Amino acid sequence: MKTTRLIHILATALLLLLPLAGTGASYDVATLGVPRFVSTNYIDVSKIFALSKFRSSAGHDYSDDFEHCRSMKHYFMYPDATAVLTAPVAGTVSRIFDEWAGTQVQITSTLQPAFTFIIFHVALAKPLVVGDVVQEGQVLGTHIGTQTFSDIAVGVNVPGGYRLVSYFETLTDAGFAPFKARGIASPAQLIISKLERDTAPYQCSGQEFSNLTSSADTEYVSLGGALPPTATNAVTGPLNHQSIRLYVYPPANMNFLIGGVFIGALLPASQGGALMLLTETGSWQRFTGCATAHANRLGQFFGGMEAVLINAPADLTPYKDAVLYAGYGIGSTWELTCNNMLNNHTYSAVYTLH
């Protein structure tokens, strides 16, 4: 009798430790922490060059039953319509509907049925309906296009309500490896803690943030591996009577991002060897650091951008062997774009005066 009762107690205890099946599944994140069970990324990471932080001011308010007025998801920037989207987990389509751009697909995990992965702006490869079973890594479609970022949220049914957690908290070491290879040491770099956000809260008017004192991109994290720009030059005349124009092309997948284009000239030793930057007004400024660096162009990237270095023909003989550089960085201020450019090495030599 005692043995039978002991077996019953142990069986009951084991059942309590298992995730609850069906739509009523619950998982106590506060007590157990977020399980790391996702090894497949939902998007081709090679297409991504920046990420918004969890609890940032990117986009709009997207919050849960326990917090409010913060973006509790991640934006992946800036995929084009060739970026393949896949199911990060095996599960069931629990909700699906058309958005202003593409389709939102929600997949409830089979392994952890309290967890639902919400993928935004999908151009479906084939129709899906609620109840469809998908396998981990199954192609859902592609990102809708460059009119918007790709974003993902993870919702959890917890005791007492609905909680959002960071997608990166669910990744295994294998799942996080592509981001680590691009310079992100740990998921903590991509998450603003609840305490930190509560200490400096946002205010919202509807879904919009209303008290921002800086651009949302101050809470973006750049990934390494972006390519430098390509550039072509239009040089007219000999060195003693020369004019120079550059046409700078950031990579196509940077189109529509906000950033800065920098034009630099590394002077020969005979002229002091300084690095000079061409400002937006056409003057040259000595580079002393990103805090005071001026971009030649700050705004939305769009194809090629012209930079006039020397408009009227001039005698450039004293500057023979000076090296011209072109580069770009992501951000809404000169300092942000400069640091982004230097950290990611998105600059290159494009012409030597001769």
FIGU-317848 format. One record per residue: x, y, z of N, C-alpha, C, CB in turn; residue in three letters. Coordinates in steps of 0.001 Angstrom, whole numbers, plus 500000, padded with zeros to 6 digits. Each point is the difference from the previous one (the first is absolute). Glycine has a CB too. Layout:
XYZXYZXYZXYZALA;...
***
This chain:
500839498790500000499161501210500000500870501253500000498183498757501226MET;502827501270499661500887501156500051500744500180498685500247499678502463LYS;500167499186496937500724500069498730499120500585498905501378498025500684THR;497363501521499262499059500503498996499769501491500177498896497757499907THR;500950502697501331499780501430500272501221500822499604498455499402501887ARG;502751500071498389501233500707499644500108500173498489501122499072502046LEU;498536499844497222500040500072498536499023501055499501500651497570499871ILE;498162502463500728498991500983499601500503501430500241498183498332500530HIS;502462501893500628500515501336500326501093500412499009499458499619502439ILE;501456499439497247501084500308499069499460500294498606501540498550501337LEU;497479500665498231499406500218498679499333501363499922499650497537499756ALA;499661502826501316499337501312500040501023501123499932498125499018501344THR;502981500839499393501054501015500002500612500164498615500475499472502395ALA;499757499422496892500556500069498657499057500698499038501259497913500455LEU;497456501804499677499023500660499141499977501501500220498645497926500019LEU;501546502496501198500016501433500309501191500705499388498811499508502106LEU;502269499750497680501197500596499421499911500115498482501304499073501899LEU;497802500156497465499877500032498563499158501191499565500239497509499924LEU;500064503068498836499146501063499489498578499495499794501985501061498895PRO;497071499786501392498606499625499809499674499983498519499388500981502230LEU;499862498026497331499683499871498581498831500901499629500848497641500019ALA;499076502679498665498853500738499492500109501478500262498631497998500343GLY;500266502724499369500012501451500104500104500470501440498657500105497925THR;501076499014503036500084500405501392501378499825500604497641499412500195GLY;503371500253498984501348499772500513500527501252500680500419498318498189ALA;500315501480502895500563501112500761501419499653500414497711500673500828SER;503114500373499279501390499803500403500382501167500897500578498726497857TYR;499969500963503307500319501035500985501397500558499729498512498876501717ASP;501546502122497409501277500600499622500680500650501202499116500382497687VAL;500111500239503182500582500700501149500754499047500911498159501669499880ALA;501355497115500254500642499020500882501038499157499273497917499936501345THR;501747499627497453500838499049499278500972500641499023498168498404500244LEU;501636502877499448500809500638498972499525499593498616501950500052501564GLY;498603500600497415499608499695498627500793498790499510499437502437499558VAL;499890496518499997500736498827499500500670500313498665498383498475501182PRO;502825501038498653500736500188498748499810498733499159501728501560501106ARG;497336498493497982499633498797499252499931500228498498498745499255501987PHE;501645501943497534499878500337498581501387500013499355497910501362500460VAL;502300497743498600501301499896499327499964500473498558500522498105501483SER;498295502203498009499847500416498604499525501441499948499485497633499301THR;501269503228500019499578501392499874498900500135498958502290500759500673ASN;496816500166499590498838500155499129500337500732498713498566500003502014TYR;502631500622497908500356500825498849501454499755499634498302501745500659ILE;502023498497498092501379499896499529500795501157500605499277498863497822ASP;501555500822503163500706501041500765500971500777499119499787498599502061VAL;500667500810496838500934500711499114499361501231499372501140497835499528SER;497528502236500506499282501147499430499814501133501014498824498419498463LYS;501621501365502777499696500922501102501267500729500429498114498510500774ILE;501763502811499457501157500793500389499762500840501246500638500049497625PHE;498159499919502906499715500699501252498767499378500640501024502150499119ALA;498910497949502219498902499442500780499543501032501016500880497649499686LEU;497816502418500552499523500844501095500037499199501301498521501327498413SER;501672499380502671500029499345501305498586499728500516502185501131500490LYS;497683497836500296498762499688500700499748501097501040500321497485499633PHE;498470503043500397499568501129500839500543501339499503499899498437501937ARG;500387501660496763500481501259499426498809500877499619502093498860499142SER;498208502246500181498950500876499479499841499823498500500469501639501825SER;500057497269497629499878499761498562498546499726499633502350499095499931ALA;497218501517498995498644499727499512498932500614500871500840497908499035GLY;498500501276501738498841500438500773499902499145501255498787500762497905HIS;500305499619502984499756499215501214499551498593499626499387502092501273ASP;501312496933499269499613498596499812500328499316501317500427499996497441TYR;498593499904503435500268499573501370498980498951500444500998502259500512SER;499107497317500749499232498841500462499152500349501217501784498489499117ASP;497789500485501617499132500221501158500745500538501205498566498183499169ASP;502767501822500779500790500346501182500802501288499829500134497582500504PHE;500063502835498279500734501234499715499227500768498935502244498933500594GLU;498082502357499263499320500768498974500925501090499471497773499519501078HIS;501871500981497737500692501101499334501487499692499786498359501592501030CYS;501902497388498187501354499608499598499869498985498869500950500419502345ARG;500057499464496846499983499054498885500627498692500450500124501882498314SER;499031497139501977500466498726500553500080498945498885498974500572502259MET;501712499816496694500308499097498888501297500509499384497524499433499544LYS;502913499915499408501238500404499323499720500282498538501368498631501597HIS;499184502487497917499991500291498573501332499561499408498408501954500325TYR;501518497357498545501183499538499270500134500860498746499762497605500889PHE;501375503070498976500166500998498937501209499658499117498957501759501492MET;500970498316497214498877500441499218499841498985498896500353502465500552TYR;498870496475499639499885498963498977499202500472498790500151498289501797PRO;500169501131497057499197500272498817499071498820499731501830501457499042ASP;497541498552499806498985498992499702500601498633499673498544501831499173ALA;502791498061500830500625498689499787500324499300501314500946500853497863THR;498833499806503279500329499414501305498981498909500346501046502190500767ALA;499430496580499333499120498853500268499647499954501483501026498714498081VAL;497697501054502209499504499877501366499572498558500238499247502424500023LEU;501165497015501112499692498607500314499394499892501393501869499237498504THR;497525499640501755499451499740501338501162499731500955497833499056499027ALA;502290501717502041501113499768500930499814498760500853500363502432500042PRO;498396497097500061499701498814500812498954499152499273500538501255502155VAL;499407497484498211498879499164499569498773500413500811501545498050499374ALA;497335502043499968498813500422500732498777500077499113501461501255501534GLY;497567499500498950498714500130499330499704501470499758499170497875501072THR;500323502431497743499572501370499716498783500292500868500890499910497601VAL;499292500986503364498921500289500945499220501260499640501342498879501751SER;499265501970497409499300501198499535500709500479498741499258500649502366ARG;499990499897496691500583500517498762499060501048499436501194497810499527ILE;499364503326500033499161501037499406500858500948499178498370499828501910PHE;500988500863497159500690500970499152500280501274500782498890499040497959ASP;502311501505501834500381501289500576500014501047498891501378498867501813GLU;499039502356498527500098501030498954501064499631498969499260501742501654TRP;501703497443498772501020499496499076500218498526500303501125502283499821ALA;498378496844499327500194498576500194499052499398501017502347500341499397GLY;498050498513501123499162499197500886500720499764501316498908498894498024THR;500342501177503078500556499644501306499689498525500273499729502395500863GLN;501321496868499485499862498572500275500392499735501449500481499417497577VAL;498631499940503172500290499645501383500073498479500108498848502102500860GLN;502275497414499685500241498562500112500171499643501464501077499928497715ILE;498072499206502785500099499527501379500849498734500015497736501000500599THR;503274499014500246500987498921500037499393498687500486501772501703500410SER;498664497205498973499617498666500467500774499641501257499468499304497647THR;501817501002502360500853499643501139499656500819501232501813499378498412LEU;497915501915501395499642500896501098498688500689499627502455500365500658GLN;496413498985499552498730500510499489499495501276500662499479497684499484PRO;501199502788501542499646501305500554500616501139499196499830498953502258ALA;501089500717496818500756501003499246499466500104498572502041499545501414PHE;497679501692498163499550500259498638500951500990499340497593499551500645THR;502864500123498156500928500832499238499208500776498957501908498360500370PHE;498223502955499670499198500904499180500927500637498967498356500457501911ILE;501443499196496836500851500476498913499181500956499139501379497853500008ILE;499133503336499803499279501067499318500449500125498533499761501208502205PHE;499343499267496951500301500428498628500574498875499136500402502284500893HIS;498871496615499068500412498838499215499280500017498651500422498661502115VAL;500347501128496813499408499703498697499962498481499902500861502176498893ALA;497970497247501314499878498551500138500393499264498716498182500370501673LEU;502568498530498506500349499152498866498784499210499539502366499840500828ALA;496765499789500107498746499330499688499016500336501113501178498109498739LYS;497535501750501010499014500374501022500160499170501275498422500663498175PRO;501359500006502955499966499331501296498680500341500668502533500078500228LEU;496977499006500587498783500255500761500234499556501438498538499707497937VAL;500647500822502962500086499598501403499823498487500111499109502253500743VAL;501772497134500016499975498554500175501029499264499177497633500220500489GLY;502950500461498508501055499364499212501201499690500886499220501213497933ASP;501346497619501882501204499601500728501210500355499146498772498115501199VAL;502217502538499417501232500342499292501174499354500721499014502192499186VAL;502021497527500047501201499399500559501070501063500203499451497815498886GLN;501436501951502066501119500912500222500795500146498706500116499347502446GLU;500122501905497160500748500260498774499161500011498742501900498984501110GLY;496810500726498996499130500006498815499886501416499450498706498021500890GLN;501455502122497806499910501312499374498561500504500053501942499441498491VAL;497892501748502079498687500640500049499794500911498795500046499888502505LEU;501055500695497034499947500950498890501223500884500047497488499968500001GLY;502331501273499607501076500986500057499502501247500699501018499093497887THR;499923501784502477499610501305500539499289500782498899501956500010501639HIS;497079500812498743499152500678499035500772500989499137498114499723501575ILE;502966500879498944500777500942499200500553501142500823498605499406498065GLY;502083501507501260500734501060500699499109501136500486501953499423498611THR;496723500458501200499127501048500533499878499924501520498741499977497849GLN;501754498949502758499928499873501452501069499043500483497537500478499962THR;502758499600501333500908499040500616499300498651500151501196501864501223PHE;499596497105499049499432498739500479500008500046501519500794498708497940SER;498184500756502693499995499977501462499424498688500511499774502497500048ASP;500658497171501173499551498766500631499768500264501478501261498591498318ILE;497686500800502207499692500072501426499753498587500505499012502332499769ALA;501166497485501532499743498700500618499074500227501184502261499068499263VAL;496541500373500647499026500126501077499910498715500808498721501649498632GLY;501105498501502684499946498845500891498767500112500886502523499784499975VAL;496699499143500093498930499928500992500621499622501341498274499348498236ASN;501632501561502704500588499787501323498888500061501041502224500998499264VAL;498033498505501942498999500156501055499669501485500187500837497894501148PRO;497933502455498699499596501388500210499897500824498743501046499828502167GLY;499267499609496648499841500814498807500905499616498847499329501790501493GLY;500945499202497668500751499826498762501260500835500089497892499563498666TYR;503263499807501130501274500696500117500781499883498693500044499551502484ARG;500623501529497150500896499996498856501440499853500484498390501437498678LEU;502375497722500640501419499825500314500798500243498735499492498335501846VAL;501793501891498302500855500233498846500209498708499217501139501875501223SER;498759498224497473500308498876499112501385499440500309498533500996498213TYR;502419499887502106501374499558500211500162499213501299500769501983498707PHE;498318498197502224500045499194501225499653498539499724499388502033501322GLU;499883497704497598499582498630499697501041499236499183497642500782500070THR;503389499907499425500958499357499108501007499149500768499722501898498408LEU;500568496942501052501100499179500505501319500618499532498550497892499981THR;502565501540500476501305500479499528500088499898498486501056499302502165ASP;498422499603497279500029499828498547499145501060499304500367497534500314ALA;498482502780500256499136501012499423500603501390500060498078498606500636GLY;502692501664500429500584501331500166501329500150499256498875500144502221PHE;501716498734497351501331500018499387500127500977498823500224497637500710ALA;498789502460498381500148500949498890500113501451500460498716498418498599PRO;500652501916502509500086501366500524501343500220500716497476500062500252PHE;502981498901500431501304500091500669501100500184498967499173498555501889LYS;500691500761496978500987500133498934499993501396499391499751497570499530ALA;499182503175500675499875501354499456500257501054501064498359499149498330ARG;502200500439502828500452500973500979499120500204501212501042501059498136GLY;497874498178502021499121500128501165500422498940501014498055500900498588ILE;502493499537502535500588499059500958498960499144500698501842501604500333ALA;497004498985499994498980499262500740498636500647499778501704499304501733SER;497213499960498531498665500590499866499803501243500858499155497737499502PRO;501591502379501583499837501162500885500241501317499259500717498578501932ALA;500119501408497015500250501208499219498756500470499257502367499287499758GLN;496655499833500109498826500296499194498751500193500845501022498706498159LEU;499157501384503153498858500083500910500204501145500989499596497516499765ILE;499443503363500295499939501009501064499213499375501147500118501982498354ILE;500468497971502828499331499335501113498745500772500412502214499086500784SER;496877500212499862498788500647500495500349501114500976498727497861499696LYS;502251501907501169500396501027500970500529501233499282500538498219501689LEU;500291501574497312500565501138499268498907500790499296502134498733499683GLU;496930500580499693498929500721499308499058500658500989500163498400498098ARG;499530500937503009499130500605501009500640501245500604499039497745500500ASP;502283502272499566500717501160500541499925501188499044501543498452501234THR;498426501264497475499887501055498983498837499651499079502500500509500104ALA;496262499617500387498842499526499231499642500913498838499162498947502068PRO;500209500467496939499403500773498923498575500379500397501440498824498267TYR;498027502148501026498584500316500089499396499738498632500364501744501832GLN;498386497806498155499358499642498742498704500767499811501030497737500134CYS;498725502630498625498712500525499583499438498989499012500681502462500355SER;498387496715500113499601498848499210501170499039499916498357501384498672GLY;502014498230500126501145499111499813501302500753499756498435498314499093GLN;501475503007500791501181500788499658500732500478501248498874500716497891GLU;502456499272502063500813500546501079499984501523499894501476497925500050PHE;498300502739501070499771501449499940501042500837500726497622499472499838SER;503307499911500861500953500813500783501446499671499656498326500118501842ASN;501927499463496915501365499620499635500892501235499907499118497998498757LEU;502058501888501815500973501091499929501130499675499029499442500618502358THR;500568498162497124500996499611499008499357498998499050501919500399501628SER;498698499433497216499460499104498990500036498554500470500735501592498229SER;498319497609501265499942498585500366501274499261499628497540500076499705ALA;503202500437499289501180499252499562501143500050501006499335500480497669ASP;500525500324503381500998499935501075499885498676500752499943502513500227THR;498952496772499548499791498698500637500039498865498975498623501119501774GLU;502040499141497108500287498942499032501388499448500280498509501080498256TYR;501692497680501392501315499363500106500396499554498600499591499229502412VAL;501590501202497150500464499654498659500702498653500005500236502430499453SER;499571496837499467500714498753499793501190500254499087497879498665500318LEU;503222500648499949501147500094499118499719499295498689501518500119501974GLY;499383500065497074499884499283498742499379500787498867499840498001501344GLY;499766503263498918499464500812498909501121500321499020498229500986501521ALA;501416499115497215500993500293498969500249501498499915499295497960498721LEU;501920502456500939500234501420499758499273500448498742502231499843501137PRO;497664501460498650499312500469498799500867499767498768498774501726501359PRO;500588498279497507500742500101498753499974501463499580499424497603499304THR;501550502793499917500077501399499596500633500093498616500175500739502414ALA;499338500189496814500612500323498725500388501470500033498653498219498775THR;502392502121500518500424501394500008499932500578498598501487499555501966ASN;498288501734497982500033500752498741501071501058500161497522499587499486ALA;503645500148499954501151500897500116500217500668498655501068498563501805VAL;499017502744498236500170500774498771501300500787500069497499500164499703THR;503326499685499279501200500815499874501217499424500686498524501919499852GLY;502665498638499840501241499578500647500040500474501447501178500061497787PRO;499816499458502958500052500293501424500092501492500279501078497800500349LEU;499534502949498752500147501443500251498785500806499553502449499717499743ASN;496515499587499764498777500700499596498856498971500029501297501692498526HIS;498397497857502686499157498817500146498742500290500807502040498591499849GLN;496862500792499742498769499990500805499633498540500271499181502222498995SER;500161497533502162499723498626500429498582499905500555502448499630500509ILE;496828499368498993498708499646500572500020498508500326498806501845498696ARG;500523497787502397499863498598500364498522499630500014502132500087501363LEU;497588498684498241498649499449500101500089498792500926499320500813497651TYR;500023499272503498500134499005501056498725499166500068501566501510501301VAL;498615497159498764498869499079500001500093499072501212499864500107497471TYR;499397500186503610499891498993501068499361498733499451499812501813501747PRO;500407497033498901499374498761499511498493500170499843501804498663501114PRO;497641500643497895498576500169499691499108499685501188500506499433497645ALA;499916499617503223499129499664501128500053501050501107500331497595499459ASN;500436503478500328499980501129500937499017501081499543502393499519500602MET;497062500327498196499063501008499511498848500195500986500607499405497633ASN;499066501865502573498910500464500863500372500033501484498422499083498326PHE;502743500389502032500469500212501370500448501445500166500708497581500182LEU;499261502896501064500499501328500306501477499880500363497706500782500791ILE;503118500036498573501430499932500289500749501164499397499831497539500094GLY;501483502386499971500850501065499500501044499460499046499624501269502102GLY;500686499520496869501075499693499060501171500931500301498351499221498210VAL;502821500192501919501208500768500322500964499962498824499719499486502453PHE;500884501664497263501060500119499004501236500529500722498340500415498080ILE;502762498856501825501214500402500684501167500109499046499158498921502055GLY;501823501855498332501239500133499236501159499876500974498898501485498245ALA;501921497502501576501201499828500805501135500713499279499197497768500956LEU;501218503357499615500990500838499337501381499346500017498679502027500650LEU;502161498283498358501363499470500015500793500613501153499914499664497500PRO;501179499686502860500823500472501119500477501429499785500724497652500413ALA;499508502714498324500474501359499708498980501067500356501378499054498183SER;497347500520501949498934500929500369499474499735501414499382500171497581GLN;501417499105503198499644499789501402499422498640500308499615502383500109GLY;499949496871498877499506498642500218498670499899500724502329499344500031GLY;496935501748500060498726499991500733498894499339499173500694502101501205ALA;498284497414499489498793499511499342498978501122500016500463497591500682LEU;499085502809498155499033501075499870498665499425499534501844501658499482MET;497060498889501022498657499576499594499308501117499236499850498472501991LEU;499466501134496953499222500953499217498635500172500656501217499355497864LEU;498462501855502591498743500232500717498842500154499021501266501095501871THR;497559499023498685498806500137499168499962501338499267498791498507501584GLU;501981502476498879500032501309499341501079500085498932499138501006502093THR;501681497938497776501053499999498992501354500417500514498268500468498379GLY;501823499862502904501295500357500584500674498741500539499156502319500590SER;502148497810499699500759498872500531500313500234501474500991499554497722TRP;498828499420503082500194500096501447500946498888500440497690501020500324GLN;503277499336500517500943499004500519499264499024500918501906501665499844ARG;498324497047499969499354498984500839500764499869501309499166498760497959PHE;500114501460503155500609499853501328499246498995500855500804502351499858THR;498156497052499598499188499032500740498552500102499583501579500116501929GLY;497654498842498372498613499950499546499111501045500670500325497584499583CYS;500050502887501588499154500962500710499812501285499203500788499038502160ALA;500190501296497003499917501247499232500033499757498492501107501172501898THR;498826497570497692500094499684498570498717500368499271501588498143500527ALA;498555502410498292498859500374499176499915499059498814500194502410500716HIS;498622497027499072499764499211498796499771500932498821499023498116501365ALA;501293501397497452499707500772498795498513499961499686502294499508499124ASN;497051499421501278498568499843499763499398499243501171500327500017497484ARG;498585500481503079499321499318501097498525499912499659501696500826501699LEU;497781497964498271498598499811499656499771498590499521499785502412499416GLY;499193497414499784499625498673499531500854499607498807497657500345500826GLN;502879498444499225500793499495498887499086499706498812501699499025501603PHE;498771501304497223499234499687498792500980499903498831497911501183500893PHE;502439497616498720500863499812498844501314500749500122497974499686498634GLY;502462500904500250501260500738499994499827501440500436500791498519498194GLY;500221502028502465499976501383500461501253500710499508498643499363502040MET;501164501804497393501115500747499429500646500880501058498886499970497756GLU;502443500059502235500747500910500867500967500786499126499795498438502011ALA;500093502884498030500887500863499222501189500368500884498061500920498604VAL;503114498546501066501186500272500806500677501283499547500304497547500377LEU;499976502543498360500609501197499411499146500370498803502370499391500783ILE;496886501721499325499064500368498950500721500737498874498148500128501695ASN;502388501033498618500763500747498995501399499401499887498679502116500477ALA;501843497713498328501345499431499839501023500750500852499401499285497669PRO;501468499962503009500989500585500905501328499267499852498180500677501617ALA;502870499998498804501334499406499985500148499131501251500971501975498688ASP;498997496720501121500081499066501126501387499376500118497563499526499733LEU;503401501049499566501352499437500025500549499849501410500381501016497781THR;499414499959503129500530499821501372499392498801500736500356502460500078PRO;498510497055499431499302498910500683500161498664499274498363501671500862TYR;502615498268498235500270498758499288500164498848500991501095501293498130LYS;498288497574501577500023498775500811499048500052501202502363499690499286ASP;496869501382500835498940499980501015499000498900499630500284502504500478ALA;499201496793500552499087498888499771498591500415500414501866498320500365VAL;497189501504498731498604500321500294499273498746500475500022501853498278LEU;499156498314502742499233498900500583498514500319499933501920499419501529TYR;497284499543498346498543500130500112499507498954500988499789500878497617ALA;499241499499503207499464499066500980498594500400500397502307499533500836GLY;497042499604499905498652500298500469499783499325501359499149500202497605TYR;499921500335503159499601499403501265498520500178500206502256500429500958GLY;497161498722499857498573500057500302499791500852501245499619497722498955ILE;499374503133501022499696500831501166499357501306499590501904498969501215GLY;497582501754499766499286501240499719500823501238500339497878498792500429SER;503328501036500098500866501132500308501380499735499407498710500504502134THR;502076500548497708501359499849499479500818499054500886499877502322499017TRP;500010497858502288500807499184500903499615498526499927500240501975501501GLU;498456497741498483499556498616499906500482499352498704497995500575501386LEU;501839500138497500500392499422498715501504499808499918498022501075498934THR;502739499865501600501459499895499980500468498783500789500170502491499778CYS;499313497346501428500388498851500823499586498686499338499785501421502062ASN;499021498570497352499532498801499322500925499641498841497640500554500656ASN;502776500459498592500890499766498865501352499451500448498846501840498765MET;501737498764502274501315499568500460499932498610500631500640502399500371LEU;498303497335500394499879498699500663499810498862498994499022501158501990ASN;500309499148496898499688498962499023500885500047498757497681500068500835ASN;503256500884499149500957500109498887499300500138498648501619498640501329HIS;497321502155498646499264500197498751500536501242499282497935498898500992THR;503342501069498711500657501069499252501132499369499199499403501765501755TYR;501022498923497202501103499490499194500616501130499203498910497745499860SER;502336502049499732500673500946499124499397499905498597502134499825501369ALA;497619501316498016499334499986498691500800500702498908497844499944501205VAL;503126500877499155500761500707498973501256500613500620497875500484498708TYR;503211499480500526501239500652500408500323501103499009500846497878501086THR;499388503333499422500281501118499133501300499770499237498769501523501567LEU;501152498623497103501185499828499185499795500750498686500502497742501065HIS;
***
